[in-house]
Amino acid sequence: MKSIILIILFITVNLTVGAIQNDPEYLNLKNKTNHEIADSAAEACLVFVQHLIEHGQKEDSISYYINKAESLFKDTRNKKGLVNISIYRANRAIRLGNYNSADSLIEDIDINKYPDLKVGFLNAKARIHLSKNELEKSLESFLEASIIMEEMQDSLKLSKLFNNIAVLFGILRQFDKELIYRHKAIQYANGNKNLVVKAQLLNNLATSFGKKELIDSCLKYTNLALRLAKKAKSNVITGQSYNILAGTNIVLDDYDNAILYADSAIQILNEPKDIQIMSSAYQYLTQAYLGKEDLNKALKYAKQALEFNLKFGRVNSVESCYERLYEIYKLKGDYKAALQYMEKMNQIGDSIYKIETSEKINQLELEYQQLNQEKTILEKDKENLLQKERIYYGSIIFLTFLVIATIIVLTLIRKHSLARRKALSFEQKLLRSQLNPHFIFNALGAVQTYIMKSKPMESASYLSKFAKLMRNILENSRVEYISLEEEIETLENYVALQQLRMKDKFVFHLDHSSIQDISDIKVPPMLIQPFVENAIEHGFQDINYIGNLNVVYTIKEEFLNIKVEDNGAGENKAIKDPNHKSRSTQIISERLFQIYGSRAKFQIFPGTEKGYCVQINLPL
């Protein structure tokens, strides 16, 4: 059925575009209806372009339909359509590895004029920043796009977003977090029927398992992806699956199968439709022949891989090629050539992830120096005096390089620590972006209730409390910790607003009497607000009795214990919908882990009467 629809779409695009462009009076058309037909034809072209991309069709065909759409938009002077064309061209350039070209295509776009194009624009910007290792800028663009997509409830685009965030954590070598976001991406894609996207995400998940050397999981998800890719007839994703299987077989020392899969990946892509796949295939052939100790063939494919990546300006892959060439020349005994490629690799590489690089340089320099010493000694007829001088100067050089290497290692350790702290900062920003909009939306809904009922006094009171609450939230959002006194004040203000909105629906008790000075204790802002909100909005919504909401703060054995308990209908709702997973629970768990590590404890269990009880233990 899907194929029939796509064929009809293809015919419609060509007939419509042809009919319009063959009309001799087309360029002078001022009739609105004709303009709308032309714009619709252009939009149909772009839909068809997306289909071609997902199914790995030739770049010539993709370029042809983008040009057709651009021509139609120019004829109708559709500025928004032309901006969309620029974004399409930028994403195509990114797919081909031409990041500078992509950047120039969108750098002058004022995207605020076209809010419905903003997601595609932000994703392109984020991927360009990612290519430059500008990780903070990349994450900021991803987060801005995520807020828009959450409002649109676009699960497919959200899955792609989480996949891109996984890439970011992969660059930071945070492989556990990379796996978390790979799984999130697949969860969002599960409700979509797009086989190509699912296959791509499964391949990415398999790659992440491969980085952690979990071979069985890697093979499992790669084979799942391969079946979906073949069913969808996507050459690009099929080639990617073959590449992953090639890499996995190298890990298993099955070099013949690795060569077979890498060759298959190259053969299925007769042109460089996906730069990353082609680059990886050549490098896997290099590694496989290295494993078979066929250094000549390994050198041949390593040079092909280098030429390929230099042509398309893939900096990270060029660095990897230099490393393979260094290994091959070292095994061949050509230390001079090996040293040249090691130096080239270090000029490109961001060494914060490669602490061992300085040790390789030191060892290679030592081997090269020793080789020169041996040649000199043979040429001078092994003269004892000269031999002692060589050993003496060699020792000085060795000690010098040892000192330099020590300094480099200490510097790299410091940079690695800074990078890790930055990664944790990124994760905190991500969690806050998910928490705050959800809370503000519900609070604004409460304000709207009184305004719609035309109650001026209640509305004024409610807005006054709401303004104070917003001020507290804005002030607290700038800091990592606030005093327990400020946290309690904000919480009491929020509950008071809810009690005004839901009159006589529930009673609230807050007890911190066992703590002497609540102003001395520091806690993360808005820590338990999501659970209080869940109890009020969901637990007390449909009950026919008075709800009880109790919050108790105590201190025991150097821990601040927080207990939130309600007697709402939450447990019954969970039984009716066992598949529901609380978003606030996930966010709080991740947030506590980022701040306190494994020292903080967090539990949710049924309450003593009804509802739920939340228990949080924070180290002081």
C-alpha positions in Angstrom: 0.0 0.0 0.0 2.8 2.4 0.9 4.6 1.7 -2.4 1.4 2.5 -4.4 1.0 5.8 -2.5 4.6 6.7 -3.2 4.2 5.9 -6.9 1.1 8.1 -7.1 3.0 10.9 -5.3 5.9 10.5 -7.8 3.6 10.8 -10.8 1.7 13.7 -9.3 4.9 15.6 -8.6 6.1 15.2 -12.2 2.8 15.9 -13.9 2.0 18.9 -11.8 5.5 20.4 -12.1 5.6 19.7 -15.8 2.1 21.2 -16.5 3.0 24.4 -14.7 6.4 24.9 -16.2 5.2 24.1 -19.7 2.5 26.8 -19.5 3.9 29.7 -21.6 2.2 32.3 -19.3 3.4 30.7 -16.1 6.1 33.3 -15.3 3.5 36.1 -15.5 0.9 34.3 -13.3 -0.5 36.5 -10.6 -3.5 34.3 -9.8 -3.4 33.1 -6.2 -4.8 29.7 -7.1 -2.0 29.0 -9.6 0.5 30.1 -7.0 -1.0 27.7 -4.5 -0.8 24.8 -7.0 2.9 25.6 -7.7 3.7 25.8 -3.9 1.9 22.4 -3.4 3.9 20.9 -6.2 7.1 22.2 -4.5 6.1 20.8 -1.2 5.3 17.4 -2.9 8.9 17.5 -4.3 10.3 17.9 -0.8 8.2 15.0 0.5 9.5 12.9 -2.3 13.1 14.0 -1.5 12.6 12.8 2.1 11.5 9.4 0.8 14.5 9.2 -1.5 16.9 10.0 1.4 15.3 7.4 3.7 15.6 4.7 1.0 19.2 5.6 0.1 18.5 6.6 -3.5 21.0 8.4 -5.7 22.2 11.8 -4.8 21.5 13.0 -8.4 17.8 12.2 -7.9 17.7 13.9 -4.5 19.4 17.0 -6.0 17.1 17.0 -9.0 13.9 17.2 -6.9 15.4 19.8 -4.5 16.2 22.0 -7.6 12.7 21.5 -8.9 11.2 22.6 -5.6 13.5 25.6 -5.5 12.6 26.7 -9.0 8.9 26.6 -8.1 9.4 28.5 -4.9 11.4 31.2 -6.8 8.6 31.5 -9.4 6.0 32.1 -6.7 8.4 34.3 -4.7 7.8 32.1 -1.6 10.4 33.2 0.9 9.5 30.6 3.5 9.8 27.9 0.8 13.2 29.1 -0.2 14.4 29.1 3.5 13.2 25.5 3.7 15.2 24.7 0.6 18.3 26.1 2.3 17.7 23.9 5.3 17.2 20.8 3.1 20.5 21.6 1.2 22.3 22.1 4.6 21.1 18.7 5.9 22.1 17.1 2.6 25.6 18.7 2.9 25.9 17.4 6.5 24.9 13.9 5.3 27.8 14.1 2.7 30.2 15.5 5.3 30.4 19.0 3.8 29.9 20.8 7.2 31.4 24.2 6.1 29.0 24.3 3.1 26.1 23.4 5.4 27.1 26.2 7.8 27.2 28.8 5.0 23.8 27.8 3.7 22.0 28.6 7.0 24.2 31.1 8.7 22.2 34.2 7.5 18.7 32.7 8.1 16.5 34.6 10.6 14.7 31.5 11.7 12.4 33.4 14.1 10.4 34.6 11.1 9.6 30.9 10.3 8.9 29.1 13.6 7.5 26.0 11.9 10.9 25.4 10.2 12.8 25.9 13.4 13.2 22.2 14.3 15.0 21.4 11.1 17.2 24.5 11.4 18.2 23.8 15.0 19.0 20.1 14.2 21.3 21.2 11.3 23.0 23.8 13.6 23.5 21.2 16.3 25.0 18.7 14.0 27.4 21.4 12.5 28.5 22.3 16.1 28.9 18.6 16.8 31.3 18.2 13.8 33.4 21.0 15.2 33.5 19.5 18.7 31.5 22.5 20.0 29.6 20.3 22.3 28.0 22.9 24.5 26.6 24.8 21.5 25.4 21.5 20.0 23.5 20.5 23.1 21.9 23.9 23.5 20.5 23.6 19.9 19.3 20.1 20.6 17.6 21.2 23.8 15.8 24.1 22.1 14.6 21.7 19.4 13.4 19.3 22.0 11.1 21.8 23.7 9.4 22.6 20.4 9.1 18.9 19.5 7.6 18.0 22.9 4.9 20.6 22.4 4.3 19.2 18.9 4.3 15.6 20.4 6.4 14.5 17.4 7.7 11.1 18.5 9.7 10.5 15.3 11.7 13.7 15.6 12.1 13.2 19.3 13.7 9.8 18.6 16.1 11.4 16.2 16.9 14.1 18.8 17.8 11.5 21.5 19.9 9.7 19.0 21.9 12.9 18.3 22.3 13.5 22.1 23.6 9.9 22.3 26.2 10.8 19.6 27.3 13.7 21.7 27.9 11.6 24.8 29.7 9.0 22.6 32.2 11.8 21.7 32.6 12.5 25.4 33.4 8.7 25.9 30.4 8.6 28.3 29.3 5.2 26.8 26.8 4.3 29.6 24.9 7.6 29.0 25.2 7.0 25.2 23.3 3.7 25.7 20.6 5.3 27.8 19.8 7.8 25.0 20.0 5.2 22.3 17.3 3.2 24.2 15.2 6.4 24.6 15.5 7.1 20.9 14.1 3.6 20.1 11.3 3.9 22.7 10.1 7.1 20.9 10.4 5.4 17.5 8.4 2.3 18.5 5.1 3.9 17.7 6.1 4.9 14.2 5.9 2.7 11.1 9.0 4.1 9.5 11.2 1.0 9.1 14.2 2.9 7.9 14.3 5.1 11.0 13.9 2.0 13.3 16.6 0.2 11.4 19.0 3.2 11.7 18.3 3.5 15.5 18.9 -0.3 16.0 22.2 -0.1 14.2 23.2 2.9 16.4 22.3 0.9 19.5 24.3 -2.1 18.2 27.3 0.2 17.7 27.0 1.5 21.3 27.0 -2.1 22.6 30.1 -2.7 20.4 32.0 0.1 22.1 31.4 -1.6 25.4 32.5 -4.9 23.9 29.0 -6.5 24.5 29.3 -8.6 21.4 26.1 -10.7 21.8 23.9 -7.6 22.2 25.7 -5.9 19.3 25.0 -8.9 17.0 21.4 -9.2 18.1 20.5 -5.6 17.3 22.5 -5.5 14.1 20.7 -8.5 12.7 17.3 -6.9 13.7 18.3 -3.7 11.9 19.5 -5.7 8.8 16.1 -7.4 8.5 14.2 -4.1 8.7 16.6 -2.4 6.3 16.2 -5.2 3.7 12.4 -5.1 4.1 12.4 -1.3 3.6 14.9 -1.8 0.7 17.3 0.8 2.1 20.8 0.3 0.7 22.2 2.9 3.1 21.1 1.2 6.3 21.8 -2.2 4.9 25.4 -1.0 4.2 25.6 0.3 7.7 24.6 -3.1 9.1 27.2 -4.9 7.0 29.8 -2.5 8.4 28.8 -3.2 12.0 29.0 -7.0 11.3 32.5 -6.4 9.7 33.7 -4.6 12.9 32.2 -7.3 15.1 33.9 -10.1 13.2 37.2 -8.3 13.6 36.7 -8.3 17.4 36.0 -12.1 17.1 39.2 -12.5 15.0 37.1 -13.8 12.0 38.9 -11.7 9.5 37.6 -13.5 6.4 34.0 -12.8 7.3 34.9 -9.2 8.2 36.4 -8.7 4.7 33.2 -10.2 3.2 30.9 -7.8 5.1 33.0 -4.8 4.4 33.2 -5.6 0.7 29.4 -6.0 0.7 28.9 -2.6 2.3 31.0 -1.0 -0.5 29.3 -3.0 -3.3 25.8 -2.1 -2.2 26.7 1.6 -2.3 28.0 2.3 -5.8 28.5 5.9 -5.0 29.3 7.7 -1.7 25.7 8.2 -0.6 26.8 8.0 3.0 30.3 9.2 3.8 30.5 7.5 7.2 29.6 4.1 5.9 32.0 4.2 3.0 34.8 5.5 5.3 34.2 2.8 7.9 34.1 0.0 5.2 37.6 1.0 3.9 38.9 1.1 7.5 37.4 -2.3 8.4 39.2 -3.8 5.4 42.4 -2.2 6.6 41.9 -3.7 10.1 40.9 -7.2 8.7 44.1 -7.4 6.5 46.1 -6.2 9.5 44.7 -9.1 11.4 45.6 -11.5 8.6 49.1 -10.0 8.7 48.8 -9.0 5.0 50.5 -5.6 5.5 50.6 -4.7 1.8 46.8 -5.0 1.4 46.3 -3.3 4.7 48.4 -0.4 3.5 46.5 -0.3 0.2 43.1 0.0 1.9 44.4 2.4 4.6 45.6 4.8 1.8 42.3 4.5 0.0 40.5 5.3 3.2 42.7 8.3 3.8 42.2 9.6 0.3 38.4 9.1 0.6 38.2 11.0 3.9 40.6 13.8 2.9 38.4 14.4 -0.2 35.3 14.9 1.9 37.0 16.7 4.8 36.1 14.2 7.5 38.6 15.3 10.2 37.9 12.6 12.8 38.1 9.8 10.2 41.3 11.3 8.8 42.8 11.1 12.2 41.8 7.4 12.5 43.4 6.7 9.1 46.6 8.3 10.2 46.6 6.0 13.2 46.1 2.9 11.0 49.0 4.0 8.8 51.2 4.6 11.8 50.5 1.0 13.0 51.2 -0.5 9.5 54.5 1.3 9.0 55.6 0.5 12.5 54.9 -3.3 11.8 56.9 -3.0 8.6 59.8 -1.5 10.5 59.6 1.9 8.7 59.8 4.0 11.9 60.4 7.2 10.1 57.1 6.9 8.1 55.3 5.8 11.2 56.5 8.8 13.1 55.3 11.1 10.4 51.8 9.7 10.5 51.8 9.8 14.3 52.7 13.5 14.2 49.9 14.2 11.6 47.5 12.3 13.9 48.4 14.5 16.9 48.1 17.7 14.9 44.4 16.8 14.1 43.4 14.9 17.2 41.7 16.3 20.3 44.0 14.6 22.8 41.7 15.0 25.8 40.4 11.5 25.2 43.8 9.9 24.3 46.0 10.0 27.3 48.1 7.2 25.9 49.1 9.2 22.8 52.1 10.8 24.6 53.4 7.3 25.6 53.2 6.2 22.0 55.1 9.2 20.8 57.8 8.6 23.5 58.1 4.9 22.6 58.3 5.6 18.9 60.9 8.3 19.3 62.9 5.9 21.4 62.7 3.1 18.8 63.6 5.5 16.0 66.5 6.9 18.0 67.8 3.4 18.8 67.6 2.5 15.2 69.7 5.5 14.2 72.2 4.7 16.9 72.6 1.2 15.6 73.2 2.4 12.1 75.7 5.0 13.2 77.6 2.5 15.3 77.9 0.1 12.4 79.1 2.9 10.0 81.8 4.0 12.5 83.1 0.4 13.0 81.7 0.1 16.5 84.2 2.6 18.0 83.9 2.4 21.8 84.3 6.0 22.5 81.6 7.1 20.0 79.4 4.3 21.3 79.6 5.7 24.9 78.8 9.2 23.6 75.8 7.9 21.7 74.5 6.1 24.8 75.2 9.2 26.9 73.3 11.5 24.6 70.6 8.9 24.0 70.0 8.7 27.8 69.7 12.5 28.0 67.2 12.5 25.1 65.2 9.7 26.8 65.1 11.5 30.1 64.0 14.7 28.3 61.2 12.9 26.5 60.2 11.2 29.8 59.8 14.6 31.5 57.9 16.0 28.5 55.6 12.9 28.4 54.9 13.2 32.2 53.9 16.9 31.7 51.6 15.9 28.7 50.0 13.1 30.7 49.2 15.4 33.6 47.8 18.0 31.3 45.6 15.5 29.5 44.3 14.1 32.8 43.3 17.6 33.8 41.5 18.2 30.5 39.8 14.9 30.7 38.5 15.8 34.2 37.2 19.2 32.9 35.5 17.4 30.0 33.7 15.0 32.4 32.5 17.9 34.5 31.2 19.7 31.4 29.4 16.5 30.4 27.6 16.4 33.8 26.7 20.1 33.3 25.1 19.2 29.9 23.1 16.4 31.6 21.8 18.8 34.2 20.7 21.3 31.6 18.8 18.5 29.8 17.0 17.4 32.9 16.0 21.0 33.8 14.6 21.6 30.4 12.3 18.6 30.9 11.2 19.6 34.4 10.4 23.4 34.4 8.1 23.7 31.4 5.9 20.9 32.7 5.4 22.6 36.1 4.8 26.1 34.6 2.2 24.8 32.2 0.1 23.3 35.1 0.5 26.5 37.2 -0.7 28.7 34.3 -3.7 26.3 33.9 -4.7 27.0 37.5 -4.5 30.8 36.9 -6.6 30.4 33.8 -9.4 28.6 35.8 -10.2 31.7 37.9 -10.0 34.1 35.1 -12.4 32.1 33.0 -14.9 32.0 35.9 -14.8 35.9 36.1 -13.9 36.0 39.8 -11.8 39.2 40.1 -10.9 38.9 43.8 -9.9 35.3 43.6 -8.1 36.0 40.3 -6.1 38.8 41.9 -5.2 36.7 44.9 -4.3 33.8 42.7 -2.2 36.0 40.4 -0.4 37.5 43.3 0.6 34.1 44.7 1.5 32.9 41.2 3.8 36.0 40.7 5.6 35.3 43.9 5.9 31.6 43.0 7.3 32.5 39.5 9.8 34.9 41.2 11.0 32.1 43.5 11.3 29.7 40.5 13.3 32.1 38.4 15.7 33.0 41.3 16.2 29.3 42.2 16.8 28.2 38.6 20.1 30.1 38.6 21.6 28.1 41.4 22.4 24.4 42.0 21.3 24.5 45.7 18.9 26.5 47.8 18.2 26.4 51.6 15.6 24.0 52.9 13.8 27.0 54.2 13.4 28.4 50.6 12.4 25.1 49.2 9.6 24.7 51.9 8.4 28.3 51.2 8.2 27.6 47.5 6.4 24.3 48.1 3.9 25.8 50.5 3.1 28.6 48.1 2.5 26.1 45.3 0.2 24.0 47.4 -1.7 27.0 48.5 -2.4 27.9 44.9 -3.6 24.4 44.2 -5.9 24.5 47.3 -7.4 27.7 46.0 -8.1 26.1 42.7 -9.4 22.8 44.2 -11.5 24.1 47.1 -12.1 21.5 49.9 -10.6 18.8 47.8 -7.6 18.0 50.0 -5.7 19.1 53.1 -2.0 19.6 53.4 0.4 19.0 56.3 4.1 19.8 56.3 6.3 18.9 59.3 9.9 19.9 59.8 9.8 20.4 63.6 12.5 17.9 64.3 15.1 20.0 62.4 16.6 22.8 64.4 17.6 25.2 61.6 16.2 24.6 58.1 18.1 27.6 56.7 21.5 25.8 57.1 20.5 22.7 55.0 21.0 22.9 51.3 18.9 20.9 48.7 18.4 21.1 44.9 15.5 23.4 44.0 12.1 22.0 43.2 13.1 18.5 44.3 9.8 17.0 45.5 7.5 19.4 43.6 6.8 16.8 40.8 5.6 14.3 43.3 3.4 16.8 45.1 2.0 17.8 41.7 1.3 14.2 40.8 -0.6 13.6 44.0 -2.8 16.7 43.5 -3.3 16.5 39.8 -3.8 12.7 39.5 -4.3 11.2 42.9 -7.0 13.7 44.1 -8.6 14.4 40.8 -11.5 11.9 40.8 -11.8 10.9 44.5 -15.1 11.2 46.5 -13.4 11.9 49.8 -11.1 14.5 51.3 -7.5 13.9 50.2 -4.5 14.0 52.7 -1.1 15.2 51.5 1.7 14.9 54.1 5.3 16.1 53.7 7.7 15.3 56.5 11.4 16.4 56.8 13.7 14.6 59.3 17.4 14.1 59.9 18.8 10.7 60.6 22.4 9.4 60.5 23.8 12.3 58.4 20.9 12.0 55.9 18.0 14.4 55.2 15.0 12.2 55.0 12.0 13.5 52.9 8.7 11.6 53.0 5.8 12.6 50.7 2.6 10.5 51.3 -0.9 10.9 49.9 -4.2 8.9 50.1 -5.2 9.6 46.5 -6.3 7.1 43.8 -2.8 6.9 42.3 -2.4 3.2 43.1 -5.7 2.2 41.5 -4.8 4.2 38.4 -1.5 2.4 38.1 -3.3 -0.9 38.3 -5.6 0.1 35.4 -2.7 1.3 33.3 0.3 -0.9 34.2 2.3 0.3 31.2 2.3 3.9 32.3 5.8 5.1 33.3 6.1 8.3 35.4 8.2 10.9 33.6 8.8 12.8 36.9 10.2 9.6 38.5 12.7 9.1 35.7 13.8 12.8 35.8 14.2 12.9 39.6 16.2 9.6 39.5 18.6 10.9 36.9 18.9 14.3 38.7 19.7 12.8 42.0 22.3 10.5 40.4 24.0 13.5 38.7 24.2 15.5 41.9 24.9 12.9 44.6 25.9 9.8 42.7 24.9 6.5 44.4 24.8 8.1 47.9 21.2 9.4 47.5 18.3 6.9 48.0 15.0 7.1 46.3 11.9 4.9 46.6 8.2 4.9 45.7 5.8 2.4 47.3 2.1 2.1 48.1 0.9 4.4 51.0 -0.4 3.1 54.3 -4.0 3.8 53.3 -4.2 4.6 49.6 -2.2 6.4 47.1 1.6 6.4 47.2 4.5 7.2 49.5 7.8 8.7 48.2 10.9 8.3 50.3 14.1 10.4 49.5 17.3 10.2 51.5 19.9 12.9 50.7 23.4 13.0 52.2 24.1 16.1 54.2 
